[in-house]
Amino acid sequence: MNNYRQIKHLFARAGFGIRYEDLLDHENWSVKKAVRRLFRASEKVEQITILTESLDMRQLPKNATDEDKKKLAQDRNQQMKDLNNAWTKQLTETEAQLREKMTLFWHNHFACNIGNEFYQQALNNIERVNALGNFKTMLLQVSQTPAMLQFLNNQQNRKGHPNENFARELMELFTLGRGNYTEQDVKESARAFTGWAFDGKTGAYAFNAKAHDDGIKTFLGKTGAFTGEDIIDIILANKQTAIFISTKLYRYLVNETPDLEHINQMADVFYNANYEIKPLLEHVFLADWFYEDKNIGNLIKSPIEFLTGLNRQFYIAYQNPDVLIQFQRTLGQVLFRPPNVAGWPGGKRWIDSSSLMYRMKMPSTILNAGYIDFTGKAGPEDEAYLAALKKQELNVIKKVQAQPDWDKFLKQIPDGTPKTEIAQFMLEPTLDKVVTDEVALSPDMKTSIIQIVSTPEYQLC
């Protein structure tokens, strides 16, 4: 029994890829065993605790100088970098690939972008703790975080003057999806969430009973003196929530084009398991359709998946980790900075002519100081381009300060392994002749690998 292709696909989707030596070790595992091992490796929760202070609670003196204000701004910027770098490091080094892959999913599902990194860290940890747990538990905890209450203006949601922002996004983006509720449902729901707030001095959730509207509300056809918790219960009792989440997960893990039959299967599992996430994921990873040809090598890696996979595969260390934030900005996905409350749209929207050029150039920048040794006859434009790259090589080394561990990577590959076999390992889509011809002509294994990860095909998983 050789499950090489299935195991490789599973780790590409349930994690950030698999190393060659691990694939050789796991290729005779059953899919069921591989799935079980992925969950077992993700049982432990590694919370990120790099930040210990909310800078919103740092009071500037009344006679604060420009220097005082500048220092506070610098500290905020440093916290942003520290938090981003801490998660990037964890993504690269963790054995809990599945938990981090799902934390990334929930990070985008519950998109939040505020200037308080301490609150962002707390939200991220709630998503991590519950990433493979219960959706209802996570939804309730996320909804009561200072990050989300601040981002969606529920601090301003008071009896007599309801703010509808949180109530609307709860249904549109977090649970039911647009078109499955009315404007009146939004208004009634907003009333139920009045008084949900956090203490500005401690950052802890603190229900404000005086601000709560305890009157009768009618929501999704039900009537009562509903609280916010009641609204969440009613929303989850509606199976449309299970369908909405399953659709998003299908697009994240399987295929951008929804298959309604498979999504309905997922929704049944999710709903009947009382919104437990693990049974839903097990259903997907053990389904025959998950491993069909049409679902392999068909998703575009997000910038974070792309960088994380590269970092993990080549054991890359960065002397200046801030360069990874620059890479994220260039590629259009900075952790903790989604473009809006709907998050990153993903899919084909990750790629345009500019970002594809950066993506194809980035591996050679990191792995070989920006130089790709293409074989064959180069045209005048290619020669000029390669000459410019070579000239910039020292400058790139100085700026990027990345150290891939080539010895460790190459040690995994048995002597005499054909270059085309390595190409098939590194790429999810089936190899085409252009790739195989170029790889076959490369002068050595290292050069061929840099060529492989500089192809458009490497952008797919």
MOQUIZI-V574476 format. One record per residue. RES is the residue in one letter. SS is DSSP state (~ for helix, > for strand, _ for the rest). PSI is psi in radians with two decimals (* if undefined). Layout:
res:RES ss:SS psi:PSI
res:RES ss:SS psi:PSI
//
This chain:
res:M ss:_ psi:2.05
res:N ss:_ psi:1.97
res:N ss:_ psi:0.55
res:Y ss:~ psi:-0.95
res:R ss:~ psi:-0.72
res:Q ss:~ psi:-0.74
res:I ss:~ psi:-0.75
res:K ss:~ psi:-0.76
res:H ss:~ psi:-0.76
res:L ss:~ psi:-0.82
res:F ss:~ psi:-0.46
res:A ss:~ psi:-0.57
res:R ss:~ psi:-0.68
res:A ss:~ psi:-0.12
res:G ss:_ psi:-2.47
res:F ss:_ psi:0.50
res:G ss:_ psi:3.04
res:I ss:_ psi:2.53
res:R ss:_ psi:2.74
res:Y ss:~ psi:-0.79
res:E ss:~ psi:-0.60
res:D ss:~ psi:-0.68
res:L ss:~ psi:-0.75
res:L ss:~ psi:-0.60
res:D ss:~ psi:-0.60
res:H ss:~ psi:-0.15
res:E ss:_ psi:-0.37
res:N ss:_ psi:0.09
res:W ss:_ psi:2.69
res:S ss:_ psi:2.73
res:V ss:~ psi:-0.68
res:K ss:~ psi:-0.74
res:K ss:~ psi:-0.72
res:A ss:~ psi:-0.72
res:V ss:~ psi:-0.77
res:R ss:~ psi:-0.73
res:R ss:~ psi:-0.65
res:L ss:~ psi:-0.77
res:F ss:~ psi:-0.72
res:R ss:~ psi:-0.71
res:A ss:~ psi:-0.34
res:S ss:_ psi:0.21
res:E ss:_ psi:-0.70
res:K ss:_ psi:2.38
res:V ss:_ psi:2.08
res:E ss:_ psi:1.64
res:Q ss:_ psi:2.65
res:I ss:_ psi:2.15
res:T ss:_ psi:0.55
res:I ss:_ psi:-0.55
res:L ss:_ psi:2.36
res:T ss:_ psi:0.05
res:E ss:_ psi:2.34
res:S ss:_ psi:2.03
res:L ss:~ psi:-0.24
res:D ss:~ psi:-0.39
res:M ss:~ psi:-0.01
res:R ss:_ psi:1.93
res:Q ss:_ psi:2.15
res:L ss:_ psi:2.51
res:P ss:_ psi:2.73
res:K ss:_ psi:-0.58
res:N ss:_ psi:0.61
res:A ss:_ psi:2.35
res:T ss:_ psi:2.97
res:D ss:~ psi:-0.58
res:E ss:~ psi:-0.70
res:D ss:~ psi:-0.79
res:K ss:~ psi:-0.67
res:K ss:~ psi:-0.72
res:K ss:~ psi:-0.74
res:L ss:~ psi:-0.74
res:A ss:~ psi:-0.70
res:Q ss:~ psi:-0.70
res:D ss:~ psi:-0.66
res:R ss:~ psi:-0.77
res:N ss:~ psi:-0.68
res:Q ss:~ psi:-0.68
res:Q ss:~ psi:-0.71
res:M ss:~ psi:-0.82
res:K ss:~ psi:-0.78
res:D ss:~ psi:-0.75
res:L ss:~ psi:-0.78
res:N ss:~ psi:-0.83
res:N ss:~ psi:-0.62
res:A ss:~ psi:-0.74
res:W ss:~ psi:-0.69
res:T ss:~ psi:-0.75
res:K ss:~ psi:-0.75
res:Q ss:~ psi:-0.73
res:L ss:~ psi:-0.68
res:T ss:~ psi:-0.64
res:E ss:~ psi:-0.35
res:T ss:_ psi:2.59
res:E ss:_ psi:-0.28
res:A ss:_ psi:1.06
res:Q ss:~ psi:-0.78
res:L ss:~ psi:-0.73
res:R ss:~ psi:-0.75
res:E ss:~ psi:-0.61
res:K ss:~ psi:-0.70
res:M ss:~ psi:-0.55
res:T ss:~ psi:-0.67
res:L ss:~ psi:-0.68
res:F ss:~ psi:-0.87
res:W ss:~ psi:-0.53
res:H ss:~ psi:-0.63
res:N ss:~ psi:-0.55
res:H ss:~ psi:-0.83
res:F ss:_ psi:1.03
res:A ss:_ psi:2.32
res:C ss:_ psi:2.31
res:N ss:_ psi:1.71
res:I ss:_ psi:2.94
res:G ss:_ psi:0.02
res:N ss:_ psi:1.79
res:E ss:~ psi:-0.50
res:F ss:~ psi:-0.74
res:Y ss:~ psi:-0.64
res:Q ss:~ psi:-0.68
res:Q ss:~ psi:-0.76
res:A ss:~ psi:-0.73
res:L ss:~ psi:-0.78
res:N ss:~ psi:-0.68
res:N ss:~ psi:-0.60
res:I ss:~ psi:-0.72
res:E ss:~ psi:-0.65
res:R ss:~ psi:-0.81
res:V ss:~ psi:-0.70
res:N ss:_ psi:0.11
res:A ss:_ psi:-0.59
res:L ss:_ psi:0.27
res:G ss:_ psi:-2.18
res:N ss:> psi:2.25
res:F ss:~ psi:-0.67
res:K ss:~ psi:-0.78
res:T ss:~ psi:-0.80
res:M ss:~ psi:-0.78
res:L ss:~ psi:-0.78
res:L ss:~ psi:-0.79
res:Q ss:~ psi:-0.75
res:V ss:~ psi:-0.75
res:S ss:~ psi:-0.37
res:Q ss:_ psi:0.18
res:T ss:_ psi:2.57
res:P ss:~ psi:-0.57
res:A ss:~ psi:-0.89
res:M ss:~ psi:-0.66
res:L ss:~ psi:-0.64
res:Q ss:~ psi:-0.80
res:F ss:~ psi:-0.69
res:L ss:_ psi:0.36
res:N ss:_ psi:0.43
res:N ss:~ psi:-0.20
res:Q ss:~ psi:-0.50
res:Q ss:~ psi:0.11
res:N ss:_ psi:1.80
res:R ss:> psi:2.70
res:K ss:_ psi:2.26
res:G ss:_ psi:-0.40
res:H ss:> psi:1.10
res:P ss:_ psi:2.43
res:N ss:_ psi:2.14
res:E ss:_ psi:-0.03
res:N ss:~ psi:-0.92
res:F ss:~ psi:-0.82
res:A ss:~ psi:-0.69
res:R ss:~ psi:-0.84
res:E ss:~ psi:-0.54
res:L ss:~ psi:-0.77
res:M ss:~ psi:-0.78
res:E ss:~ psi:-0.73
res:L ss:~ psi:-0.46
res:F ss:~ psi:-0.44
res:T ss:~ psi:-1.26
res:L ss:_ psi:-0.59
res:G ss:_ psi:2.64
res:R ss:_ psi:2.46
res:G ss:_ psi:-0.03
res:N ss:_ psi:0.39
res:Y ss:_ psi:2.91
res:T ss:_ psi:2.93
res:E ss:~ psi:-0.57
res:Q ss:~ psi:-0.64
res:D ss:~ psi:-0.67
res:V ss:~ psi:-0.81
res:K ss:~ psi:-0.78
res:E ss:~ psi:-0.68
res:S ss:~ psi:-0.75
res:A ss:~ psi:-0.69
res:R ss:~ psi:-0.67
res:A ss:~ psi:-0.48
res:F ss:_ psi:0.09
res:T ss:_ psi:2.44
res:G ss:_ psi:-0.21
res:W ss:_ psi:2.01
res:A ss:_ psi:3.10
res:F ss:> psi:2.70
res:D ss:_ psi:2.07
res:G ss:_ psi:-0.35
res:K ss:_ psi:-0.54
res:T ss:_ psi:-0.37
res:G ss:_ psi:0.04
res:A ss:_ psi:2.60
res:Y ss:> psi:2.34
res:A ss:_ psi:1.74
res:F ss:_ psi:2.25
res:N ss:_ psi:1.69
res:A ss:~ psi:-0.60
res:K ss:~ psi:-0.49
res:A ss:~ psi:-0.08
res:H ss:_ psi:2.37
res:D ss:_ psi:1.85
res:D ss:_ psi:0.30
res:G ss:_ psi:3.08
res:I ss:_ psi:2.34
res:K ss:> psi:2.65
res:T ss:> psi:2.08
res:F ss:> psi:2.20
res:L ss:_ psi:0.73
res:G ss:_ psi:0.00
res:K ss:> psi:2.60
res:T ss:> psi:2.39
res:G ss:> psi:3.09
res:A ss:_ psi:1.15
res:F ss:_ psi:2.50
res:T ss:_ psi:3.08
res:G ss:~ psi:-0.71
res:E ss:~ psi:-0.68
res:D ss:~ psi:-0.74
res:I ss:~ psi:-0.78
res:I ss:~ psi:-0.70
res:D ss:~ psi:-0.76
res:I ss:~ psi:-0.72
res:I ss:~ psi:-0.75
res:L ss:~ psi:-0.42
res:A ss:~ psi:-0.33
res:N ss:_ psi:2.05
res:K ss:_ psi:-0.29
res:Q ss:~ psi:-0.52
res:T ss:~ psi:-0.77
res:A ss:~ psi:-0.66
res:I ss:~ psi:-0.75
res:F ss:~ psi:-0.83
res:I ss:~ psi:-0.72
res:S ss:~ psi:-0.65
res:T ss:~ psi:-0.78
res:K ss:~ psi:-0.71
res:L ss:~ psi:-0.66
res:Y ss:~ psi:-0.75
res:R ss:~ psi:-0.54
res:Y ss:~ psi:-0.65
res:L ss:~ psi:-0.37
res:V ss:_ psi:-1.13
res:N ss:_ psi:2.44
res:E ss:_ psi:-0.45
res:T ss:_ psi:1.98
res:P ss:_ psi:2.45
res:D ss:_ psi:1.88
res:L ss:~ psi:-0.62
res:E ss:~ psi:-0.80
res:H ss:~ psi:-0.68
res:I ss:~ psi:-0.68
res:N ss:~ psi:-0.62
res:Q ss:~ psi:-0.81
res:M ss:~ psi:-0.77
res:A ss:~ psi:-0.66
res:D ss:~ psi:-0.81
res:V ss:~ psi:-0.83
res:F ss:~ psi:-0.84
res:Y ss:~ psi:-0.80
res:N ss:~ psi:-0.36
res:A ss:_ psi:0.28
res:N ss:_ psi:0.70
res:Y ss:_ psi:0.48
res:E ss:> psi:2.28
res:I ss:~ psi:-0.62
res:K ss:~ psi:-0.85
res:P ss:~ psi:-0.60
res:L ss:~ psi:-0.81
res:L ss:~ psi:-0.70
res:E ss:~ psi:-0.71
res:H ss:~ psi:-0.79
res:V ss:~ psi:-0.89
res:F ss:~ psi:-0.34
res:L ss:~ psi:-0.06
res:A ss:_ psi:2.42
res:D ss:~ psi:-0.66
res:W ss:~ psi:-0.39
res:F ss:~ psi:-0.52
res:Y ss:~ psi:0.19
res:E ss:_ psi:2.63
res:D ss:~ psi:-0.68
res:K ss:~ psi:-0.27
res:N ss:~ psi:0.17
res:I ss:_ psi:2.28
res:G ss:_ psi:0.52
res:N ss:_ psi:-0.10
res:L ss:_ psi:2.46
res:I ss:> psi:2.21
res:K ss:_ psi:2.41
res:S ss:_ psi:2.79
res:P ss:~ psi:-0.68
res:I ss:~ psi:-0.72
res:E ss:~ psi:-0.72
res:F ss:~ psi:-0.90
res:L ss:~ psi:-0.72
res:T ss:~ psi:-0.77
res:G ss:~ psi:-0.74
res:L ss:~ psi:-0.82
res:N ss:~ psi:-0.73
res:R ss:~ psi:-0.76
res:Q ss:~ psi:-0.66
res:F ss:~ psi:0.21
res:Y ss:_ psi:0.88
res:I ss:_ psi:2.30
res:A ss:> psi:2.47
res:Y ss:> psi:2.11
res:Q ss:_ psi:-0.56
res:N ss:_ psi:1.56
res:P ss:_ psi:-0.33
res:D ss:~ psi:-0.35
res:V ss:~ psi:-0.50
res:L ss:~ psi:-0.56
res:I ss:~ psi:-0.66
res:Q ss:~ psi:-0.73
res:F ss:~ psi:-0.75
res:Q ss:~ psi:-0.77
res:R ss:~ psi:-0.77
res:T ss:~ psi:-0.68
res:L ss:~ psi:-0.19
res:G ss:_ psi:0.40
res:Q ss:_ psi:1.71
res:V ss:_ psi:2.12
res:L ss:_ psi:2.42
res:F ss:_ psi:0.13
res:R ss:_ psi:1.01
res:P ss:_ psi:2.67
res:P ss:_ psi:-0.46
res:N ss:_ psi:-3.05
res:V ss:_ psi:-0.34
res:A ss:_ psi:-0.15
res:G ss:_ psi:-2.96
res:W ss:_ psi:2.29
res:P ss:_ psi:-0.53
res:G ss:_ psi:-2.86
res:G ss:~ psi:-2.43
res:K ss:~ psi:-0.29
res:R ss:~ psi:-0.12
res:W ss:~ psi:-0.43
res:I ss:_ psi:2.26
res:D ss:_ psi:-3.13
res:S ss:~ psi:-0.63
res:S ss:~ psi:-0.86
res:S ss:~ psi:-0.57
res:L ss:~ psi:-0.70
res:M ss:~ psi:-0.79
res:Y ss:~ psi:-0.74
res:R ss:~ psi:-0.73
res:M ss:~ psi:-0.43
res:K ss:~ psi:-0.51
res:M ss:~ psi:-0.77
res:P ss:~ psi:-0.73
res:S ss:~ psi:-0.55
res:T ss:~ psi:-0.78
res:I ss:~ psi:-0.71
res:L ss:~ psi:-0.41
res:N ss:~ psi:0.58
res:A ss:_ psi:0.56
res:G ss:_ psi:0.06
res:Y ss:_ psi:2.23
res:I ss:_ psi:2.17
res:D ss:_ psi:1.46
res:F ss:_ psi:2.41
res:T ss:_ psi:3.03
res:G ss:_ psi:3.14
res:K ss:_ psi:2.15
res:A ss:_ psi:2.48
res:G ss:_ psi:3.01
res:P ss:~ psi:-0.70
res:E ss:~ psi:-0.73
res:D ss:~ psi:-0.75
res:E ss:~ psi:-0.75
res:A ss:~ psi:-0.72
res:Y ss:~ psi:-0.82
res:L ss:~ psi:-0.61
res:A ss:~ psi:-0.71
res:A ss:~ psi:-0.70
res:L ss:~ psi:-0.78
res:K ss:~ psi:-0.67
res:K ss:~ psi:-0.59
res:Q ss:~ psi:-0.07
res:E ss:~ psi:-0.86
res:L ss:~ psi:-0.66
res:N ss:~ psi:-0.69
res:V ss:~ psi:-0.79
res:I ss:~ psi:-0.76
res:K ss:~ psi:-0.72
res:K ss:~ psi:-0.85
res:V ss:~ psi:-0.70
res:Q ss:_ psi:0.81
res:A ss:> psi:2.39
res:Q ss:> psi:1.67
res:P ss:_ psi:2.57
res:D ss:_ psi:1.47
res:W ss:~ psi:-0.66
res:D ss:~ psi:-0.78
res:K ss:~ psi:-0.71
res:F ss:~ psi:-0.89
res:L ss:~ psi:-0.44
res:K ss:~ psi:-0.45
res:Q ss:_ psi:-0.43
res:I ss:_ psi:2.06
res:P ss:_ psi:2.52
res:D ss:_ psi:2.43
res:G ss:_ psi:0.02
res:T ss:_ psi:2.19
res:P ss:_ psi:2.52
res:K ss:~ psi:-0.63
res:T ss:~ psi:-0.53
res:E ss:~ psi:-0.67
res:I ss:~ psi:-0.69
res:A ss:~ psi:-0.74
res:Q ss:~ psi:-0.58
res:F ss:~ psi:-0.78
res:M ss:~ psi:-0.44
res:L ss:_ psi:2.42
res:E ss:_ psi:-0.77
res:P ss:_ psi:2.78
res:T ss:_ psi:2.41
res:L ss:_ psi:2.42
res:D ss:_ psi:2.98
res:K ss:~ psi:-0.61
res:V ss:~ psi:-0.79
res:V ss:~ psi:-0.84
res:T ss:~ psi:-0.67
res:D ss:~ psi:-0.78
res:E ss:~ psi:-0.73
res:V ss:~ psi:-0.71
res:A ss:~ psi:-0.53
res:L ss:~ psi:-0.19
res:S ss:_ psi:2.53
res:P ss:_ psi:-0.46
res:D ss:_ psi:3.01
res:M ss:~ psi:-0.77
res:K ss:~ psi:-0.80
res:T ss:~ psi:-0.75
res:S ss:~ psi:-0.64
res:I ss:~ psi:-0.73
res:I ss:~ psi:-0.67
res:Q ss:~ psi:-0.73
res:I ss:~ psi:-0.82
res:V ss:_ psi:-0.03
res:S ss:_ psi:0.22
res:T ss:_ psi:2.76
res:P ss:~ psi:-0.58
res:E ss:~ psi:-0.48
res:Y ss:~ psi:-0.27
res:Q ss:~ psi:-0.11
res:L ss:> psi:2.63
res:C ss:_ psi:*
//
